[in-house]
Amino acid sequence: MNELRLRQPRHSADPRAVRYWTVDAVIGAVVVVVPLAVAYQLTGRPAALGAAAAGAAVLAVALTVFAPRVYYRAVRWEVTDEAVYTRSGLMVRTWRAAPLSRVQTVDTVRGPLQRHFGLADVTVTTASAAGALKIRGLDHEEAARLAEQLTLLTQATPGDAT
Amino acid sequence: MSDTYRTSRQADPREGEPRGHDMNGPYQTTQQADPREGEPRGHEPGWERVDRRTAAVSAVYSLAVVAPIVLAMSKFLADRDVPPAGIVAANAATALLVIGATVAYDVVRWRKTVFRVTAGRVEQRSGVFVRTHLSIPRDRIRSVDITADPVRRVLGLATVTVGSGEHAGAEGSELRLDPLTKDRAEELRRTLLDRGERSRQEQSAEGDPALATLRWSWVRFAPLTVWSLVGALVAAGAVYKALDLIGLNLLSWDVTRRIWQELQEMPLWVAVLLVAGAATAVGTLGALALFAETWAGYRLEREAGGTLRVRRGLLTRKSLSLEERRLRGVEIAEPLLLRTGGGARVRVVATGLGAPREDQHEQVDALTPPMPRATARLVAAHVLRTDPAAAFDRLSPHPPAARRRRYFTALVCTGLGFVAVAVLDTLFTWTPAWAWAVPALTAPVALALATGAYRGLGHGLTGRHLIVRSGVLARRTVALDRAGVIGWQISRSPLQRRSGLLTIRATTAAGKGVYELADVGTDQGLTLAAAAVPGLLSPFVERTGPPPPGG
């Protein structure tokens, strides 16, 4: 059975991204679970609220322990001379490809937490309203290099990118 | 706090080409000197004013403000036993004041508004309190639209809107010349859109440039569009407002109660039929009226200089033009109701079309009124300069797994309906037996929709276009210029993976920005996408050996 498939993009995220995503998920989990638990204690322990808090806690454990590792394996990227190619998605896998000749902007984003881990995300947008490609969890120096390289390649191609 | 560094395309190396959503558009809404002030001024006509009869136009429109004031004041004064002469005097004074103020303001506006067309740009200086200087390079002009409402038409005037297509509809992105004489408007339109001799010859070779003209038999499709609902509301609203103005409150408490009592005295089925019939009648009338107002005199033609022009309108005449180089494809839209009646309409997929403006009943991308499906196909093909049969007749179906997926979704939805009723039944001891009929009745509907949704799926590839068809409630056939595809998004859920399906989205700068090919076979879809845009996806597609891919 010879089937066609999309090969995986060459590079993975920086391994430190797993820790960053874990910390990010823990913060998110705390923000949701703690108020639920407090409310449960304060309101005379209604069963519905207890169930909600327990469910949120289970979900939070899954999201903090497993999701970052699975996500690390899912997220991949590659830049060739002609195109940007990414793969992402925890459950629904999504591959995106955009030709460099159609790239309009290249953004690097570093939040405070990302800066602590020395990471950055790169967003590549095209003229399409739905065309943004995100490369997540890169080493921040690599991200800066990549953005610079993309900008150079992009400007080398004439045209209006629509 | 997060740092964001953005680098974007700087100066466009090919000045004069259309640009997409650039950060620095071509507009200068400043009061500073035009940076191109130094360019040759050989045949500049100098600054020009809009037509002075704008004062008459605003006088007529000020009556819309005067009329309710006069009515309200007459009633107020009459109630207080003011003699008729006093009422007339007060009204006349108020009317004169309002009309005078409006006209005076408009005259000032007229004096302060000047425009000129130079070799390189169209410029306008305007503004009574805040002066603005709007300047659009001529090679960036994408549309020149002419609108003549009844008042301006009677005076032989029209409004010209010059758009450069970027951020359409945004503040300051358009240059509005209001009003010009009809001839000057048409002359300006030609000057600004015609870009060379070559295309003029091309046109004379083509003969009649009309791609479509109105047939009044198409009015039969009018009640089958959503506009029948909108039309009914508009018509009802207008009547209500008019009657309210002269002091007749149609929906007063008494009237409503009397109608309600009458309805209650009838047998239920008569009442239901009566209400439904009345609603349908009003809706149909509204739809017919709106169709006539929007599409009377409709004519779609291809013009010299590569422009598509739509002319239409009964009372308010409009001329809309769209540059062909902004065109990235067309869409044949068949909403369920219209499709049942054998109708369809054609829309453009073009870059730089904004959201519809408030005063537009019709969407900006509408190229045709609702028309017979076969005609719509022909028009679409003509607009694309392609063969209708090659484009729309040979669409490949999607694999049977796609049909199974739709039936599965239908069954899950029905099942959830039953579960919901069961939960209600346990929570509340008394649940009427007919509640079970709701999910039972939705089952056949869901299955019918699933069948329709699968039949709607289809795709094809011609020399220049990627054809994508989908939808059951709103079926759309989109022919997208392959050169206009600026990226792919391919996604696969765990369930799709088991069935060997993919969802492929083509991204583009035009229209909705993304066009979807749902549940296509893996091989089928990847082959299509790789072929549609040579070189983009093919480096990333590979053949697997016997073990299924683990990605």
Boltz contact constraints between the chains, C-beta under 6 A:
constraints:
  - contact:
      token1: [A, 1]
      token2: [B, 546]
      max_distance: 6.0
  - contact:
      token1: [A, 2]
      token2: [B, 543]
      max_distance: 6.0
  - contact:
      token1: [A, 3]
      token2: [B, 544]
      max_distance: 6.0
  - contact:
      token1: [A, 4]
      token2: [B, 523]
      max_distance: 6.0
  - contact:
      token1: [A, 4]
      token2: [B, 526]
      max_distance: 6.0
  - contact:
      token1: [A, 4]
      token2: [B, 541]
      max_distance: 6.0
  - contact:
      token1: [A, 5]
      token2: [B, 544]
      max_distance: 6.0
  - contact:
      token1: [A, 5]
      token2: [B, 549]
      max_distance: 6.0
  - contact:
      token1: [A, 6]
      token2: [B, 540]
      max_distance: 6.0
  - contact:
      token1: [A, 7]
      token2: [B, 540]
      max_distance: 6.0
  - contact:
      token1: [A, 7]
      token2: [B, 542]
      max_distance: 6.0
  - contact:
      token1: [A, 8]
      token2: [B, 551]
      max_distance: 6.0
  - contact:
      token1: [A, 85]
      token2: [B, 540]
      max_distance: 6.0
  - contact:
      token1: [A, 92]
      token2: [B, 491]
      max_distance: 6.0
  - contact:
      token1: [A, 92]
      token2: [B, 493]
      max_distance: 6.0
  - contact:
      token1: [A, 93]
      token2: [B, 492]
      max_distance: 6.0
  - contact:
      token1: [A, 94]
      token2: [B, 491]
      max_distance: 6.0
  - contact:
      token1: [A, 95]
      token2: [B, 490]
      max_distance: 6.0
  - contact:
      token1: [A, 96]
      token2: [B, 489]
      max_distance: 6.0
  - contact:
      token1: [A, 97]
      token2: [B, 488]
      max_distance: 6.0
  - contact:
      token1: [A, 97]
      token2: [B, 536]
      max_distance: 6.0
  - contact:
      token1: [A, 97]
      token2: [B, 537]
      max_distance: 6.0
  - contact:
      token1: [A, 98]
      token2: [B, 487]
      max_distance: 6.0
  - contact:
      token1: [A, 99]
      token2: [B, 536]
      max_distance: 6.0
  - contact:
      token1: [A, 102]
      token2: [B, 486]
      max_distance: 6.0
  - contact:
      token1: [A, 104]
      token2: [B, 9]
      max_distance: 6.0
  - contact:
      token1: [A, 105]
      token2: [B, 6]
      max_distance: 6.0
  - contact:
      token1: [A, 105]
      token2: [B, 8]
      max_distance: 6.0
  - contact:
      token1: [A, 106]
      token2: [B, 7]
      max_distance: 6.0
  - contact:
      token1: [A, 107]
      token2: [B, 4]
      max_distance: 6.0
  - contact:
      token1: [A, 107]
      token2: [B, 6]
      max_distance: 6.0
  - contact:
      token1: [A, 108]
      token2: [B, 5]
      max_distance: 6.0
  - contact:
      token1: [A, 109]
      token2: [B, 2]
      max_distance: 6.0
  - contact:
      token1: [A, 109]
      token2: [B, 4]
      max_distance: 6.0
  - contact:
      token1: [A, 110]
      token2: [B, 3]
      max_distance: 6.0
  - contact:
      token1: [A, 111]
      token2: [B, 2]
      max_distance: 6.0
  - contact:
      token1: [A, 112]
      token2: [B, 1]
      max_distance: 6.0
  - contact:
      token1: [A, 126]
      token2: [B, 486]
      max_distance: 6.0
  - contact:
      token1: [A, 126]
      token2: [B, 487]
      max_distance: 6.0
  - contact:
      token1: [A, 127]
      token2: [B, 20]
      max_distance: 6.0
  - contact:
      token1: [A, 127]
      token2: [B, 21]
      max_distance: 6.0
  - contact:
      token1: [A, 127]
      token2: [B, 509]
      max_distance: 6.0
  - contact:
      token1: [A, 128]
      token2: [B, 486]
      max_distance: 6.0
  - contact:
      token1: [A, 128]
      token2: [B, 507]
      max_distance: 6.0
  - contact:
      token1: [A, 128]
      token2: [B, 508]
      max_distance: 6.0
  - contact:
      token1: [A, 128]
      token2: [B, 509]
      max_distance: 6.0
  - contact:
      token1: [A, 128]
      token2: [B, 513]
      max_distance: 6.0
  - contact:
      token1: [A, 129]
      token2: [B, 513]
      max_distance: 6.0
  - contact:
      token1: [A, 130]
      token2: [B, 507]
      max_distance: 6.0
  - contact:
      token1: [A, 130]
      token2: [B, 513]
      max_distance: 6.0
  - contact:
      token1: [A, 130]
      token2: [B, 514]
      max_distance: 6.0
  - contact:
      token1: [A, 131]
      token2: [B, 487]
      max_distance: 6.0
  - contact:
      token1: [A, 131]
      token2: [B, 507]
      max_distance: 6.0
  - contact:
      token1: [A, 151]
      token2: [B, 7]
      max_distance: 6.0
  - contact:
      token1: [A, 158]
      token2: [B, 13]
      max_distance: 6.0
  - contact:
      token1: [A, 158]
      token2: [B, 14]
      max_distance: 6.0
  - contact:
      token1: [A, 160]
      token2: [B, 17]
      max_distance: 6.0
  - contact:
      token1: [A, 160]
      token2: [B, 18]
      max_distance: 6.0
  - contact:
      token1: [A, 160]
      token2: [B, 19]
      max_distance: 6.0
  - contact:
      token1: [A, 161]
      token2: [B, 20]
      max_distance: 6.0
  - contact:
      token1: [A, 162]
      token2: [B, 20]
      max_distance: 6.0
  - contact:
      token1: [A, 162]
      token2: [B, 351]
      max_distance: 6.0
  - contact:
      token1: [A, 162]
      token2: [B, 509]
      max_distance: 6.0
